[in-house]
């Protein structure tokens, strides 16, 4: 049903549109946050080229706590405002970082990661957490990735609001 190899990697907008369609079909009818996060992380990790980590951190009212992910073991707790994930959560703005070593306060959970994109997950006015994707390549993510990842996150948030 979900075949990452069939996605068009030479046309990023089309790639992300098709990935979002696969995500929508995968999450359809399910409203459980953990189940949907686990499936979306697995789908993205299999489909996105040149990444080494994809997953969620959920906001517990005080800090970000590790949620479902694919990749090497990760930092469990991140304070708001700390690192790329904390910045995305506290500013409620997508962070696209070409060189994580140049990012003030970067948290190195995996020394192999060189670039990162983090999308805040906001439903209504409530911060739910962040979607985080890392790559071992500097400058891996661009504006097409920003728009595509935000579209994936919109699919995830829609699945939660179907209750």
LOGUPA-235296 format. One record per residue (C-alpha): residue in one letter; chain; y, z, x. Coordinates in nm, 4 decimals. Example, Ala and Ser with C-alpha at 12.3 -4.5 7.8 and 13.67 -1.06 7.14 Angstrom:
// LOGUPA-235296
> marmi drenlo py pz px
> a A -0.4500 0.7800 1.2300
> s A -0.1060 0.7140 1.3670
***
This chain:
// LOGUPA-235296
> marmi drenlo py pz px
> x A 0.0000 0.0000 0.0000
> x A 0.2525 0.0991 0.2679
> x A 0.2311 -0.1316 0.5651
> x A 0.4950 -0.0692 0.8314
> x A 0.3855 -0.3749 1.0318
> x A 0.5007 -0.6008 0.7460
> x A 0.8603 -0.4756 0.7575
> x A 1.1146 -0.7199 0.9068
> x A 1.2379 -0.5453 1.2234
> x A 1.4616 -0.8397 1.3245
> x A 1.6890 -0.7886 1.0191
> x A 1.7852 -0.4204 0.9944
> x A 1.9534 -0.4273 0.6511
> x A 1.6464 -0.6003 0.5026
> x A 1.4129 -0.3688 0.6972
> x A 1.5825 -0.0600 0.5525
> x A 1.5988 -0.2065 0.2010
> x A 1.2235 -0.2662 0.2104
> x A 1.1577 0.0746 0.3683
> x A 1.3657 0.2404 0.0932
> x A 1.1649 0.0495 -0.1687
> x A 0.8412 0.1740 -0.0114
> x A 0.9814 0.5281 -0.0032
> x A 1.0845 0.5073 -0.3688
> x A 0.7339 0.3934 -0.4668
> x A 0.5728 0.6626 -0.2513
> x A 0.7849 0.9436 -0.4000
> x A 0.7832 0.8146 -0.7575
> x A 0.6904 1.0787 -1.0109
> x A 0.6796 1.3628 -0.7571
> x A 0.9556 1.6252 -0.7449
> x A 0.8123 1.8708 -0.4917
> x A 1.0513 1.8918 -0.1960
> x A 0.7845 1.9664 0.0670
> x A 0.5420 1.6976 -0.0499
> x A 0.8154 1.4344 -0.0630
> x A 0.9600 1.5381 0.2734
> x A 0.6148 1.5199 0.4338
> x A 0.5465 1.1730 0.2951
> x A 0.8915 1.0404 0.3839
> x A 0.8655 1.1745 0.7411
> x A 0.5240 1.0115 0.7825
> x A 0.6416 0.6799 0.6349
> x A 0.9529 0.6664 0.8536
> x A 0.7666 0.7703 1.1686
> x A 0.5140 0.4910 1.1187
> x A 0.7752 0.2291 1.0285
> x A 1.0714 0.2945 1.2579
> x A 1.0366 0.1346 1.6000
> x A 1.1263 0.3179 1.9210
> x A 1.1502 0.6728 1.7844
> x A 0.9747 0.9897 1.8971
> x A 1.0574 1.2338 1.6146
> x A 1.1439 1.2147 1.2442
> x A 1.1745 1.5035 1.0064
> x A 1.3582 1.7573 0.8024
> x A 1.5357 2.0848 0.8524
> x A 1.6062 2.2767 0.5320
> x A 1.8979 2.5132 0.4801
> x A 1.7868 2.8618 0.3755
> x A 2.1359 2.9953 0.3016
> x A 2.1939 3.1102 0.6607
> x A 2.0541 2.8475 0.8977
> x A 1.8454 2.5319 0.9196
> x A 1.4698 2.5905 0.9229
> x A 1.2135 2.3325 1.0346
> x A 1.0492 2.1400 0.7527
> x A 0.7949 1.8576 0.7432
> x A 0.8127 1.6228 1.0421
> x A 0.6240 1.3795 1.2641
> x A 0.6380 1.4081 1.6424
> x A 0.6118 1.6816 1.9033
> x A 0.6577 2.0473 1.8058
> x A 1.0236 2.1238 1.7399
> x A 1.2803 2.4013 1.7380
> x A 1.2200 2.6176 1.4326
> x A 1.5705 2.7478 1.3538
> x A 1.9126 2.5933 1.4128
> x A 2.2434 2.7646 1.3397
> x A 2.5029 2.5735 1.1391
> x A 2.7449 2.4071 1.3776
> x A 2.4981 2.4145 1.6699
> x A 2.3622 2.0911 1.8124
> x A 2.3535 1.7574 1.6327
> x A 2.1645 1.8950 1.3301
> x A 2.3955 2.1938 1.2943
> x A 2.7017 1.9683 1.3229
> x A 2.5722 1.7332 1.0512
> x A 2.5000 2.0280 0.8226
> x A 2.8278 2.2116 0.8753
> x A 3.0456 1.8983 0.8594
> x A 2.8316 1.7327 0.5918
> x A 2.8690 1.4067 0.7802
> x A 2.6089 1.1823 0.9395
> x A 2.5966 1.2262 1.3166
> x A 2.5069 0.9189 1.5200
> x A 2.4729 1.0145 1.8874
> x A 2.4107 0.7464 2.1505
> x A 2.3550 0.9980 2.4331
> x A 2.2429 1.3449 2.3285
> x A 2.3070 1.4797 2.6794
> x A 2.6786 1.4096 2.6273
> x A 2.6848 1.5917 2.2904
> x A 2.8382 1.9404 2.3260
> x A 2.5780 2.2077 2.2479
> x A 2.2886 1.9644 2.2130
> x A 1.9578 2.1450 2.1578
> x A 1.6845 1.9855 2.3671
> x A 1.3651 2.0442 2.1697
> x A 1.2077 1.7406 2.3393
> x A 1.3471 1.6436 2.6800
> x A 1.2381 1.2827 2.6161
> x A 1.4914 1.2391 2.3339
> x A 1.7991 1.0446 2.4414
> x A 1.9664 0.9420 2.1136
> x A 1.9692 1.0894 1.7662
> x A 2.0825 1.0331 1.4104
> x A 2.1122 1.3192 1.1607
> x A 2.1986 1.2777 0.7914
> x A 2.3046 1.5813 0.5852
> x A 2.1149 1.6288 0.2604
> x A 2.3585 1.7303 -0.0120
> x A 2.2649 1.7427 -0.3799
> x A 2.5714 1.7973 -0.5971
> x A 2.7668 2.0486 -0.3908
> x A 2.4565 2.2151 -0.2443
> x A 2.3515 2.1656 0.1177
> x A 1.9726 2.1269 0.1170
> x A 1.9336 2.0508 0.4873
> x A 1.9277 1.7509 0.7188
> x A 1.7151 1.4463 0.8010
> x A 1.6780 1.4099 1.1780
> x A 1.5463 1.1147 1.3809
> x A 1.5265 1.1059 1.7624
> x A 1.4607 0.8244 2.0078
> x A 1.3716 0.8186 2.3768
> x A 1.6129 0.5227 2.4132
> x A 1.9857 0.5803 2.4738
> x A 2.1958 0.4072 2.2086
> x A 1.8956 0.3373 1.9841
> x A 2.0847 0.3884 1.6562
> x A 2.3777 0.1864 1.5191
> x A 2.5741 0.1482 1.1954
> x A 2.2884 -0.0416 1.0297
> x A 2.0634 0.2570 1.1072
> x A 2.3291 0.4928 0.9667
> x A 2.3418 0.3025 0.6383
> x A 1.9651 0.2628 0.6247
> x A 1.8928 0.6304 0.6947
> x A 2.1508 0.7360 0.4370
> x A 1.9775 0.5082 0.1847
> x A 1.6402 0.6692 0.2678
> x A 1.7939 1.0122 0.2176
> x A 1.9358 0.9019 -0.1175
> x A 1.5819 0.8081 -0.2261
> x A 1.4605 1.1528 -0.1163
> x A 1.7418 1.3318 -0.3014
> x A 1.6818 1.1212 -0.6152
> x A 1.3180 1.2329 -0.6143
> x A 1.4265 1.5973 -0.6198
> x A 1.6690 1.5505 -0.9067
> x A 1.4068 1.3960 -1.1381
> x A 1.2908 1.7377 -1.2644
***
